[in-house]
Amino acid sequence: MLSRTADHLFWMARYTERAENTARMLDVNVQTALLPQSEDAARQAWRAMLGISELQQAYDRKHGAVTQRDVIEFMVCDPDNPSSIIACLTAARENARAVRGTLTTEVWEVQNQTYLDLRRRLHGGQLRQDPSQFFEWVKYRSHLSRGVTLGTMLRDEAVNFMRLGTFLERADNTARILDVKFHDDEAAAETRRDFYYWAALLRSVSGFEIYRKVYRDVITPERVAELLMLRADMPRSLLACMDEVVDNLGEVRNDVSSETERLAGQLHAELRFGRIDDILQRGLHDTLTEFLQRIYELGNRVSRDFLVPLAA
């Protein structure tokens, strides 16, 4: 497969997943904002989301104080924010258009229709009227895209590169959304025993029902971390994502990718054989920070070995 074609497929899937993940993070903040809390605590929650997404400086350049309305507008409608939902879904559609001949008709139509419907929904005011319903729509369109891809496309390298993009992005997001509860020691101490905050976090990764089925007990931060990091049967866990990354890398390996495969396998093995007690003893925030750095490096190596290299 030509590297440029693989690049478009990889980023089409990655941007679609990023839009879904942004919707998930925004939705959990909207839901937790409804809980009894001080204005300062609510403001800190929105600031933490910007920080963990590495968007605080970009936001500050365009806005003054951190408010729920401004953060949502910035994360959904701002085309200058590369992680905004409109920027992600526009980029996903443009990447799909560039490789229209590689995709099935159904996959292209889902990408194109999502882009068109997004603009109609934003112009119609749905985001302000019912943000949670809008975020559910974004998640649904991402699910539809993945389902149509697996249901209609030949299981060849095209699908492998799309899966690589999806699961590298998902691993990055799961680590960030978990770390947002631990990156500030004081905030973590206040929420460690708060059922509603941890339940909201689990719902943001579609993990609430899974948690209750696996643990059948009260929600604790330690078990949430274990579920989202080390459970291979949890679809959005770090280990489940790395299972997919390693498998798909193996399918597309080439003469220069052995070191990339080795690094991916090493990270996968640490999660597969890791224990949550050891991770907590070392420090969850430090572990997640290192994981994010390694996922970033892995993404760069995939681009270097298979795709159009990222600009320096």
C-alpha positions as CSV (number, residue, x, y, z in Angstrom):
1,M,0.0,0.0,0.0
2,L,1.2,3.5,-0.8
3,S,2.3,5.4,2.3
4,R,0.1,8.4,1.4
5,T,-3.0,6.1,1.2
6,A,-2.1,4.5,4.5
7,D,-1.6,7.9,6.0
8,H,-5.1,9.1,5.0
9,L,-6.7,5.9,6.3
10,F,-4.8,6.1,9.6
11,W,-5.7,9.8,10.2
12,M,-9.3,9.4,9.1
13,A,-9.8,6.8,11.8
14,R,-7.7,8.7,14.4
15,Y,-9.7,11.9,13.9
16,T,-13.0,10.1,14.1
17,E,-11.9,8.5,17.4
18,R,-10.6,11.8,18.7
19,A,-14.0,13.5,18.0
20,E,-15.7,10.7,20.0
21,N,-13.2,11.0,22.8
22,T,-13.6,14.8,23.0
23,A,-17.4,14.3,23.2
24,R,-16.9,11.8,26.0
25,M,-14.7,14.1,28.0
26,L,-17.1,17.1,27.5
27,D,-20.1,15.0,28.4
28,V,-18.7,13.7,31.7
29,N,-17.8,17.3,32.7
30,V,-21.3,18.5,31.8
31,Q,-22.8,15.7,33.9
32,T,-20.5,16.3,36.9
33,A,-21.2,20.1,36.7
34,L,-24.8,19.3,37.7
35,L,-23.6,17.8,41.1
36,P,-23.5,20.1,44.1
37,Q,-20.2,21.9,44.2
38,S,-18.7,25.3,44.5
39,E,-18.2,27.6,41.5
40,D,-14.4,27.3,42.0
41,A,-14.5,23.5,42.0
42,A,-16.6,23.5,38.7
43,R,-14.2,26.0,37.1
44,Q,-11.2,23.8,38.2
45,A,-12.8,20.8,36.6
46,W,-13.1,22.6,33.2
47,R,-9.6,23.9,33.5
48,A,-8.3,20.4,34.3
49,M,-9.9,19.1,31.1
50,L,-8.2,21.7,29.1
51,G,-4.9,21.0,30.8
52,I,-5.0,17.2,30.3
53,S,-5.8,17.9,26.6
54,E,-2.9,20.2,26.4
55,L,-5.1,23.0,25.3
56,Q,-5.0,25.5,28.2
57,Q,-2.7,28.0,26.4
58,A,-4.6,27.9,23.2
59,Y,-7.8,28.5,25.1
60,D,-6.3,31.4,27.1
61,R,-5.3,33.1,23.9
62,K,-8.9,33.3,22.8
63,H,-10.9,33.6,26.0
64,G,-10.6,35.2,29.4
65,A,-12.0,33.3,32.3
66,V,-12.7,29.5,32.1
67,T,-16.5,29.0,31.8
68,Q,-18.5,26.0,30.8
69,R,-20.0,27.7,27.8
70,D,-16.7,29.0,26.5
71,V,-14.9,25.6,27.0
72,I,-17.7,23.7,25.2
73,E,-17.6,26.2,22.3
74,F,-13.8,26.0,22.1
75,M,-13.8,22.1,22.2
76,V,-16.7,21.7,19.7
77,C,-17.0,24.6,17.3
78,D,-13.6,26.2,17.1
79,P,-11.9,25.3,13.7
80,D,-8.6,26.6,15.0
81,N,-8.5,24.0,17.8
82,P,-7.2,20.8,16.1
83,S,-8.9,18.7,18.8
84,S,-12.3,20.3,18.5
85,I,-15.1,18.1,17.2
86,I,-15.7,20.2,14.1
87,A,-12.0,20.2,13.2
88,C,-11.7,16.4,13.8
89,L,-14.8,15.4,11.8
90,T,-13.8,17.8,9.0
91,A,-10.3,16.3,8.9
92,A,-11.7,12.8,9.0
93,R,-14.0,13.6,6.0
94,E,-11.2,15.2,4.0
95,N,-8.9,12.2,4.6
96,A,-11.7,9.9,3.5
97,R,-12.3,11.9,0.4
98,A,-8.6,11.7,-0.5
99,V,-8.8,7.8,-0.6
100,R,-12.4,7.5,-1.7
101,G,-11.5,4.7,-4.1
102,T,-10.0,2.6,-1.2
103,L,-13.2,2.8,0.9
104,T,-16.5,1.0,0.4
105,T,-19.4,3.2,-0.5
106,E,-20.9,2.7,2.9
107,V,-17.8,3.9,4.8
108,W,-17.5,7.0,2.6
109,E,-21.2,7.8,3.0
110,V,-21.0,7.5,6.8
111,Q,-18.0,9.9,6.9
112,N,-19.6,12.4,4.5
113,Q,-23.0,12.3,6.1
114,T,-21.5,12.8,9.6
115,Y,-19.8,16.0,8.4
116,L,-22.9,17.3,6.8
117,D,-25.2,16.5,9.7
118,L,-22.7,18.1,12.1
119,R,-22.9,21.4,10.5
120,R,-26.7,21.3,10.4
121,R,-26.9,20.4,14.1
122,L,-24.5,23.2,15.1
123,H,-26.3,25.8,13.0
124,G,-29.6,24.5,14.4
125,G,-28.5,25.2,18.0
126,Q,-28.6,21.7,19.3
127,L,-25.3,22.1,21.2
128,R,-26.7,24.9,23.4
129,Q,-30.2,23.4,23.7
130,D,-29.1,19.9,24.8
131,P,-25.3,19.4,24.9
132,S,-25.6,15.8,26.2
133,Q,-27.8,14.8,23.3
134,F,-25.3,16.3,20.9
135,F,-22.4,14.4,22.4
136,E,-24.4,11.2,22.2
137,W,-24.8,11.8,18.5
138,V,-21.1,12.3,18.0
139,K,-20.4,9.0,19.9
140,Y,-23.0,7.2,17.8
141,R,-21.6,8.4,14.5
142,S,-18.1,7.2,15.6
143,H,-19.6,3.8,16.5
144,L,-21.3,3.6,13.2
145,S,-18.1,4.4,11.3
146,R,-16.2,1.6,13.0
147,G,-19.1,-0.9,12.6
148,V,-19.5,-0.1,8.9
149,T,-15.8,-0.4,8.4
150,L,-15.6,-3.9,9.9
151,G,-18.9,-4.9,8.3
152,T,-18.1,-3.9,4.7
153,M,-14.4,-3.6,4.1
154,L,-11.9,-6.3,3.1
155,R,-9.7,-7.2,6.1
156,D,-6.5,-6.1,4.4
157,E,-3.9,-3.4,5.2
158,A,-6.4,-0.6,4.8
159,V,-8.3,-1.9,7.8
160,N,-5.1,-2.5,9.7
161,F,-4.0,1.1,9.4
162,M,-7.5,2.3,10.3
163,R,-7.4,0.1,13.4
164,L,-3.9,1.4,14.3
165,G,-5.1,5.0,14.2
166,T,-8.2,4.2,16.2
167,F,-6.5,2.3,19.1
168,L,-3.4,4.6,19.4
169,E,-5.8,7.5,19.8
170,R,-8.1,5.6,22.2
171,A,-5.1,4.6,24.4
172,D,-4.0,8.2,24.6
173,N,-7.4,9.4,25.5
174,T,-8.1,6.7,28.2
175,A,-4.8,7.6,29.9
176,R,-5.7,11.3,29.8
177,I,-9.2,10.9,31.1
178,L,-8.0,8.7,33.9
179,D,-5.1,11.0,34.8
180,V,-7.4,14.0,35.0
181,K,-8.6,12.6,38.3
182,F,-5.1,12.2,39.7
183,H,-3.0,15.0,38.2
184,D,-3.8,17.3,41.1
185,D,-3.2,15.7,44.5
186,E,-5.6,17.9,46.3
187,A,-8.4,17.4,43.9
188,A,-7.8,13.7,43.9
189,A,-8.0,13.6,47.7
190,E,-11.3,15.4,47.6
191,T,-12.9,13.0,45.1
192,R,-11.4,9.6,46.0
193,R,-14.5,8.7,48.0
194,D,-17.0,10.4,45.8
195,F,-19.1,7.8,44.1
196,Y,-20.7,10.2,41.6
197,Y,-17.4,11.5,40.2
198,W,-16.0,8.0,39.7
199,A,-19.3,6.8,38.3
200,A,-19.2,9.7,35.8
201,L,-15.7,8.9,34.8
202,L,-16.7,5.3,34.2
203,R,-19.7,6.3,32.1
204,S,-17.4,8.6,30.0
205,V,-15.6,5.4,28.8
206,S,-18.8,3.3,28.7
207,G,-17.4,1.4,31.7
208,F,-20.0,1.8,34.5
209,E,-22.0,-1.4,33.7
210,I,-18.8,-3.3,33.1
211,Y,-17.4,-2.2,36.5
212,R,-20.5,-3.4,38.3
213,K,-20.4,-6.7,36.5
214,V,-16.7,-7.3,37.1
215,Y,-16.4,-6.1,40.7
216,R,-19.9,-6.2,42.1
217,D,-19.0,-3.7,44.8
218,V,-18.6,-0.1,45.7
219,I,-16.6,2.0,43.2
220,T,-13.1,2.7,44.3
221,P,-10.4,4.7,42.5
222,E,-8.0,1.7,42.7
223,R,-10.4,-0.6,40.9
224,V,-11.3,2.1,38.3
225,A,-7.6,2.4,37.5
226,E,-7.2,-1.4,37.3
227,L,-10.3,-1.7,35.0
228,L,-9.1,1.1,32.7
229,M,-5.5,0.0,32.5
230,L,-5.1,-3.7,33.0
231,R,-8.3,-5.5,32.0
232,A,-8.0,-6.9,28.4
233,D,-11.7,-7.5,28.3
234,M,-12.5,-3.8,28.9
235,P,-12.8,-2.4,25.3
236,R,-11.3,1.0,26.1
237,S,-8.6,-0.1,28.6
238,L,-5.0,0.6,27.9
239,L,-4.2,-3.1,27.6
240,A,-7.1,-3.8,25.2
241,C,-5.9,-0.9,23.0
242,M,-2.3,-2.2,23.0
243,D,-3.6,-5.7,22.1
244,E,-5.0,-4.2,18.9
245,V,-1.9,-2.0,18.3
246,V,0.5,-5.0,18.5
247,D,-1.8,-7.3,16.4
248,N,-2.2,-4.7,13.6
249,L,1.5,-3.7,13.6
250,G,2.2,-7.4,13.1
251,E,0.0,-7.5,10.0
252,V,1.6,-4.5,8.3
253,R,5.2,-5.0,9.4
254,N,7.9,-4.0,6.9
255,D,11.7,-4.0,6.7
256,V,12.2,-1.0,9.0
257,S,9.5,-1.5,11.6
258,S,11.1,-4.1,13.9
259,E,12.1,-1.5,16.5
260,T,8.6,0.0,16.5
261,E,7.1,-3.5,17.0
262,R,9.6,-4.1,19.8
263,L,8.6,-0.9,21.7
264,A,4.9,-1.6,21.2
265,G,5.4,-5.2,22.5
266,Q,7.4,-4.0,25.5
267,L,4.6,-1.5,26.5
268,H,2.0,-4.2,25.9
269,A,3.9,-6.7,28.1
270,E,4.2,-4.3,30.9
271,L,0.4,-3.8,30.9
272,R,-0.4,-7.5,30.4
273,F,1.7,-8.6,33.3
274,G,1.4,-5.5,35.5
275,R,-0.3,-5.3,38.9
276,I,-2.3,-2.4,40.0
277,D,-0.7,-2.4,43.5
278,D,2.7,-2.0,41.9
279,I,1.4,0.9,39.7
280,L,-0.2,2.7,42.7
281,Q,3.0,2.3,44.8
282,R,5.0,3.8,42.0
283,G,2.4,6.6,41.4
284,L,-0.5,6.4,39.0
285,H,0.1,9.9,37.6
286,D,3.8,9.2,36.9
287,T,2.9,5.9,35.2
288,L,0.2,7.5,33.0
289,T,2.5,10.4,32.1
290,E,5.2,7.9,31.0
291,F,2.6,5.9,29.1
292,L,1.4,9.0,27.2
293,Q,5.0,9.8,26.3
294,R,5.5,6.3,25.0
295,I,2.3,6.3,23.0
296,Y,3.3,9.6,21.5
297,E,6.6,8.2,20.5
298,L,4.9,5.1,19.1
299,G,2.6,7.2,16.9
300,N,5.7,9.1,15.6
301,R,7.4,5.8,14.8
302,V,4.3,4.4,13.0
303,S,4.3,7.6,10.9
304,R,8.0,7.3,10.2
305,D,7.9,3.6,9.3
306,F,4.7,3.4,7.3
307,L,3.1,6.8,6.6
308,V,3.9,10.3,5.5
309,P,6.4,11.4,8.2
310,L,5.1,14.2,10.5
311,A,6.7,17.6,10.0
312,A,9.6,18.2,12.4
